[in-house]
């Protein structure tokens, strides 16, 4: 990049932008109380956040899925024809409200904020 000084001279200035950091610093504080499967997905999200935002988002979604697994929120339900049907993440978060409304509301709020 060329930058002009006050006296009219031109100076060449180089800027460097990190594209990858290893090991990636945590972007949020991770408690020791978090399930290891959730922590593993969040660490993958931290690494991806430097250059691959869609991948980071997918890892965050996986972390939420692992959290719901840890909380023993059902993944499937019995369908009309007697077959098991997979529940969507939105449905799983919504059904969590019967046990933990505050967490359910927070996860749904964050989910919708990510679409903006």
Buried (B, 14 or more C-beta within 10 A) or exposed (E): EEEEEEEEEEEEEEEEEEEEEEEBEEEEEEEEEBBEBBBBBBBBBBBBBBEBEEBBBBBBBBBBBBBBBEEEBEEEEEEEEEEEEEBEBEEBBBBBBEEEEEBBBEBBEEBEEEEE
